[in-house]
Amino acid sequence: MTTTLVPGGNVGLAQAGLTGEIVVTLTWQPLPGTDMDLSGLLCGPDGKVRSDEDLVFYNQPVGGDGAVRHLGKSQRATGTVDQLRIDPARVPADVEKVVIGASLDGAGTFGALSGLAVEVAAAAEAPAAVRCDLTAGAETALVFAEVYRRNGEWKVRAIGQGYRNGLAGLATDYGVTVDEPASAPPSAAAPAPAPPQDWGPPTGPPVAAPPPVTGAPAISLEKKRLVDLEKKLEHQAPQMLSLVKTAGVSLQKRGLGEHTARVALVLDISGSMSGLYRSGAVQRLAERVLALGLRFDDDGVVDVFLFGKQVHRPEGLRLEGHQQYIAELTRRHKLEYDTRYGAAMSAVRTHYFGTSQERSEPLPDRLPVFVMFLTDGAPSDKAVATKQIRAASYEPVFWQFMGIGSPREFSYLQRLDDLDNRYTDNADFFSVTEQDLMGSSAISDDALFDRLMNEYPGWLQRARAQRLLLP
């Protein structure tokens, strides 16, 4: 017989016929573009985790010295399940409850999912001894249930408490010090149903999330995002997974392993670039910039700007369709017979900062912009470009110029790299040949990423010190 609970209801495990290990199962019907990741939080008498090791999920699947173990996802009939095994007899004495929650992986909300329920059984394939069907709305994280100790007895309570700010809201309420990206919104937990008055302590958090536990090690949501990214790439784009990992090694060496930034790719479409587009050199570079964009990821898209005589804004570069991106780009945009750096830089600044006017005061922001600027020759609007780079030195944007060709063709970019009268040094330049990108002895990916990150970390330090980047 299955005991059916409503949110807030509870039952003793022994009363439900569960006297040993239990498996808690979340069920839902799959929805394209939306997935769910189960997690368990081991909480002490204060309702908080004791350390970051008390968060159990697919990338940290064991907690409480083996008392709690993440079993992973599987298919059941037409639905998807994610499971957690708990051995109450092995739960550490200073842990009073295991909170069962989940956050969405992908777009959407829990309200879009059907078949949402939590079950408790004696084993992964055993029939449910306890079940609670749940409904949700705009939440992106939910606490489904908790398995808790009460007067020497173990019980399970159905919760159904939602958060509209994802894992950040859920984790913070249970004492996890969350290292969020700078652009993350403030915590705003959705109202929770009132717990039953005759059993246990209140389980719903206050409307404002409590401060994190002092001294608790941080669990980085950016790190979780990177794990999710690699999991996605493993199935969808193994080649891009290799590039992302290589980029990650270069970033890690510079203390940027969990850095967040906006990324732009500015491409010269002057007529002299035609051979570089045909040979695949531009495509190769675009894929490397995409790998950086996926690592830095503020939105999963690399913004793209094209410049020749005019400036164009095509659809951004993203994982989907990246293999054909440059070929499609050149099909839609014919090469032009001029090279106007200044116009391109003006378009980039207007896009990110609202204007390309001259500046004399810093314009701070929380997210930096990393611009990869590719060309094969000197501009026709040097005076405009010089003014633009000086004005942009008051903005949180770094310009990485890369020339394809002989170094002697880029004397202007070399001067721009060392330009005086700037608020801060906001640019770097290096050149490569077409053979460096496409030849039999082409520059390795790790060497290319190292060049791309040559001066950016130092600029970040200066930008923070000069209040271009807010904490």
Residue pairs with C-beta under 8 A, 6 or more apart in sequence:
1 17
2 127
2 128
2 129
2 130
2 131
3 11
3 15
3 16
3 129
3 130
3 131
4 130
4 131
4 132
5 11
5 130
5 131
5 132
5 156
5 157
5 158
6 132
6 158
7 132
7 134
7 158
7 159
7 160
7 193
8 157
8 158
8 159
8 160
8 193
8 194
8 195
8 196
9 132
9 157
9 158
9 196
10 155
10 156
10 157
10 158
10 196
10 199
10 200
11 130
11 155
11 156
12 153
12 154
12 155
13 19
13 22
13 88
13 120
13 147
13 153
13 154
13 155
13 156
14 153
14 154
16 120
16 129
16 130
16 156
17 122
17 129
18 120
18 121
18 122
18 129
18 130
20 87
20 89
20 122
21 85
21 86
21 87
21 88
21 122
21 123
22 85
22 86
22 88
22 120
22 121
22 122
22 147
22 156
23 71
23 83
23 84
23 85
23 86
23 120
23 121
23 122
23 123
23 124
23 126
24 40
24 83
24 84
24 85
24 86
24 100
24 118
24 119
24 120
24 144
24 145
24 147
24 156
25 81
25 82
25 83
25 118
25 119
25 120
25 121
25 124
25 128
26 36
26 38
26 81
26 82
26 83
26 100
26 102
26 116
26 117
26 118
26 144
27 76
27 79
27 80
27 81
27 115
27 116
27 117
27 118
27 119
28 36
28 79
28 80
28 113
28 114
28 115
28 116
28 117
29 78
29 79
29 80
29 113
29 114
29 115
30 79
30 80
31 108
31 112
31 113
33 106
33 107
33 108
34 104
34 105
34 106
34 107
34 108
34 112
34 113
35 80
35 104
35 105
35 106
36 80
36 82
36 102
36 103
36 104
36 105
36 113
37 57
37 58
37 82
37 102
37 103
37 104
37 105
37 228
38 57
38 58
38 70
38 82
38 83
38 84
38 100
38 101
38 102
39 55
39 56
39 57
39 70
39 100
39 101
39 102
39 103
39 167
40 55
40 56
40 57
40 63
40 68
40 70
40 84
40 86
40 98
40 99
40 100
40 101
41 49
41 54
41 55
41 56
41 98
41 99
41 101
41 171
41 174
41 176
42 49
42 50
42 54
42 56
42 63
42 64
42 67
42 68
42 91
42 92
42 95
42 98
43 49
43 54
43 95
43 96
43 97
43 98
43 99
43 174
43 175
44 50
44 94
44 95
44 96
45 94
45 96
46 175
47 97
47 174
47 175
47 201
48 174
48 175
48 213
48 216
49 55
49 174
49 175
49 176
49 213
49 216
50 94
50 95
50 216
51 216
51 217
52 176
52 216
52 217
52 218
52 219
53 60
53 63
54 63
54 64
54 95
55 63
55 171
55 176
55 219
56 62
56 63
56 64
56 68
56 69
56 70
56 84
57 70
57 224
58 70
58 72
58 227
59 224
59 227
60 70
61 69
61 70
61 72
62 68
62 69
62 70
63 69
64 90
64 91
64 92
64 95
64 98
65 90
65 92
66 87
66 90
67 86
67 87
67 88
67 90
67 91
67 92
67 95
68 84
68 85
68 86
68 87
68 91
68 98
69 84
69 85
70 83
70 84
71 83
71 84
71 85
71 124
72 82
72 83
73 80
73 81
73 82
73 83
74 80
74 81
74 83
75 81
79 115
82 102
83 124
84 100
85 124
86 98
86 147
88 147
88 149
88 154
91 98
91 149
96 148
96 149
97 146
97 147
97 148
97 149
98 146
98 147
98 148
99 143
99 145
99 146
99 174
100 118
100 143
100 144
100 145
100 146
100 147
101 141
101 142
101 143
101 144
101 170
102 141
102 142
102 144
103 140
103 141
103 166
103 167
103 170
104 110
104 140
104 141
104 166
105 228
109 136
109 137
109 138
109 139
109 140
110 116
110 136
110 137
110 139
110 140
110 142
110 162
111 135
111 136
111 137
111 138
111 139
113 136
116 133
116 134
116 135
116 136
117 131
117 132
117 133
117 134
118 131
118 132
118 134
118 144
118 145
118 158
119 128
119 130
119 131
119 132
120 128
120 129
120 130
120 131
120 145
120 147
120 156
121 127
121 128
121 129
121 130
122 129
130 156
132 144
132 145
132 158
132 160
134 142
134 144
134 158
134 160
135 160
136 142
136 160
136 162
137 162
137 190
138 162
138 164
138 190
139 162
139 163
139 164
139 190
140 163
140 164
140 165
140 166
141 162
141 163
141 165
141 166
141 167
141 169
141 170
142 160
142 161
142 162
142 163
142 170
143 159
143 160
143 161
143 162
143 170
143 203
144 158
144 159
144 160
145 156
145 157
145 158
145 159
146 156
146 157
146 159
146 203
147 154
147 155
147 156
148 154
148 155
148 156
148 157
148 200
149 155
150 199
150 200
155 199
155 200
157 195
157 199
157 200
157 203
159 192
159 193
159 203
160 193
161 189
161 190
161 192
161 193
161 203
161 204
161 205
162 189
162 190
162 192
163 169
163 170
163 173
163 188
163 189
163 190
164 188
164 189
164 190
165 184
165 185
165 186
165 187
165 188
165 189
166 221
167 178
167 221
167 224
168 178
168 180
168 184
168 187
168 221
169 187
169 188
169 189
169 209
171 178
171 219
171 221
172 178
172 187
172 209
172 210
172 212
173 189
173 205
173 209
173 210
175 210
175 212
175 213
175 216
176 212
176 213
176 216
176 218
176 219
177 212
177 213
177 216
177 217
177 218
177 219
178 212
178 218
178 219
178 220
178 221
179 218
179 219
179 220
179 221
179 222
179 223
179 258
180 221
180 222
181 221
181 222
181 260
181 298
182 260
182 366
182 367
182 470
182 471
183 260
183 298
183 366
183 367
184 221
187 208
187 209
189 205
189 207
189 209
191 204
191 207
192 203
192 204
192 205
193 204
194 204
195 201
195 202
195 203
195 204
220 258
222 258
222 260
223 258
225 297
226 248
226 258
226 295
229 244
229 294
229 297
230 241
230 244
230 245
233 240
233 241
233 244
233 294
233 319
234 241
236 319
237 319
237 322
240 287
240 290
240 291
240 294
240 319
240 322
243 287
243 288
243 290
243 291
243 445
244 291
244 294
244 295
246 291
246 445
246 446
246 449
247 288
247 291
247 292
247 295
247 445
247 449
248 257
248 295
249 446
249 449
250 446
250 449
250 450
250 452
250 453
251 257
251 259
251 295
251 449
251 453
254 453
254 456
254 457
255 457
256 453
256 457
256 460
259 295
259 296
259 460
260 296
260 297
260 298
260 367
261 296
261 298
261 367
261 368
261 369
261 370
262 296
262 298
262 299
262 303
262 352
262 367
262 368
262 369
262 370
263 289
263 292
263 293
263 296
263 302
263 303
263 369
263 370
263 371
263 372
264 302
264 303
264 304
264 305
264 348
264 351
264 352
264 369
264 370
264 371
264 372
265 286
265 289
265 302
265 303
265 304
265 305
265 317
265 371
265 372
265 374
266 304
266 305
266 306
266 307
266 344
266 345
266 348
266 371
266 372
266 373
266 374
267 282
267 286
267 304
267 305
267 306
267 307
267 329
267 374
268 307
268 308
268 339
268 374
268 375
268 376
268 377
269 306
269 307
269 308
269 312
269 330
269 333
269 335
269 336
270 308
270 335
270 336
270 337
270 338
270 339
270 375
270 376
270 377
271 308
271 335
271 336
271 337
272 376
272 377
273 282
273 335
273 375
273 376
274 335
275 434
276 282
276 376
276 404
276 434
277 283
277 326
277 330
277 335
279 434
279 438
280 438
281 404
281 434
281 437
281 438
282 326
282 374
283 325
283 326
283 327
284 437
284 438
285 372
285 374
285 402
285 437
286 317
286 322
286 325
286 326
287 322
288 445
288 448
288 449
288 452
289 302
289 317
289 372
290 302
290 317
290 318
290 319
290 322
291 449
292 370
292 372
292 449
292 452
293 300
293 301
293 302
293 317
294 300
294 319
296 370
298 367
300 318
300 319
301 316
301 317
301 318
302 316
302 317
302 318
303 313
303 316
303 351
304 313
304 314
304 315
304 316
304 317
304 329
305 311
305 312
305 313
305 344
305 347
305 348
305 351
306 312
306 313
306 314
306 329
306 333
307 339
307 340
307 341
307 343
307 344
307 347
308 335
308 336
308 337
308 338
308 339
308 340
309 336
309 337
309 338
309 340
310 336
310 343
311 340
311 343
311 344
311 346
311 347
312 333
313 347
313 351
314 329
314 332
314 333
317 325
321 328
338 380
339 375
339 377
339 378
339 379
339 380
340 379
340 380
340 381
340 384
341 373
341 375
341 379
341 381
341 382
341 384
341 385
341 388
342 379
342 381
342 382
342 383
342 384
342 385
342 386
342 387
342 388
343 381
343 384
344 373
345 356
345 385
345 388
345 389
345 392
345 399
346 356
346 384
346 388
347 356
348 369
348 371
348 397
349 355
349 356
349 388
349 391
349 392
349 395
349 397
350 356
352 369
352 395
352 397
353 363
353 365
353 395
353 397
356 388
356 391
357 391
358 387
358 390
358 391
359 391
359 394
359 395
360 394
361 394
362 394
362 395
362 423
362 466
362 467
362 468
363 394
363 395
363 396
363 468
364 396
364 467
364 468
364 469
364 470
365 395
365 396
365 468
365 469
365 470
366 469
366 470
367 396
368 396
368 397
368 398
368 460
368 463
368 469
369 395
369 396
369 397
369 398
370 398
370 400
370 456
371 397
371 398
371 399
371 400
372 400
372 402
372 452
373 399
373 400
373 401
373 402
374 402
374 404
375 401
375 402
375 403
375 404
375 413
376 403
376 404
376 405
376 409
377 403
377 405
377 409
378 409
378 410
378 411
378 412
378 413
379 385
379 412
382 412
385 416
386 416
386 419
389 399
389 416
389 419
389 422
389 426
389 427
390 419
390 421
390 422
392 399
392 426
393 422
393 423
393 424
393 425
393 426
394 423
394 468
395 468
396 463
396 468
396 469
397 426
398 426
398 427
398 428
398 455
398 456
398 459
398 460
398 463
399 426
399 427
399 428
400 427
400 428
400 429
400 452
400 455
400 456
401 413
401 416
401 417
401 427
401 428
401 429
401 430
402 429
402 430
402 431
402 432
402 452
403 409
403 410
403 413
403 429
403 430
403 431
403 432
404 431
404 432
404 433
404 434
404 437
405 431
405 433
405 434
406 431
406 433
407 414
407 431
409 431
410 429
410 431
413 429
413 431
414 429
416 427
416 429
417 427
417 428
417 429
419 427
423 466
423 468
424 459
424 462
424 463
424 466
424 468
425 455
425 459
425 462
426 459
428 454
428 455
428 456
430 451
430 454
432 443
433 439
435 441
435 442
436 442
436 443
437 443
460 469
462 468
463 469
464 471
